[in-house]
Amino acid sequence: HVQLVESGGGSVQAGGSLRLSCEARGYSRRSGTMAWFRQAPGKPREGVAAIYTGGSSTYYADSVKGRFTISQDNAKNTLYLQMNGLRPEDTAMYYCAWAASWYGCSWRDVFRYNYWGQGTQVTVS
């Protein structure tokens, strides 16, 4: 049974930092894509960052470049998102997702992902 379990969300003031974690349970991530998406009320789900699980290639949305860092610990089967310089517009539910293949520049396509976490709320005021 595959599970993605997120943690680390919360409420912070603008300029603050949070670190999200996503533990993958029930499978080995091997060579695929893991990503963070977010969704604010009334808006579509949007890609935040992605990483190739078999290496170190990463992609970021323009809105978070230079502020957010995606990383992974393969020994712990865990994905991270370090968020610095948070802004009110970063407020959203954040989801991690896993795809069985590496999609490179197509990482933003929601339909490519096989599994999703339950989400963790990030609120910036």
PyMOL commands that set and color helices and strands:
alter all, ss='L'
color gray80, all
select helices_A, chain A and resi 88-90+104-106+110-112
alter helices_A, ss='H'
color red, helices_A
select strands_A, chain A and resi 3-7+10-12+18-25+33-39+46-52+58-60+68-73+78-83+92-99+115-116+120-124
alter strands_A, ss='S'
color yellow, strands_A
deselect
rebuild
show_as cartoon
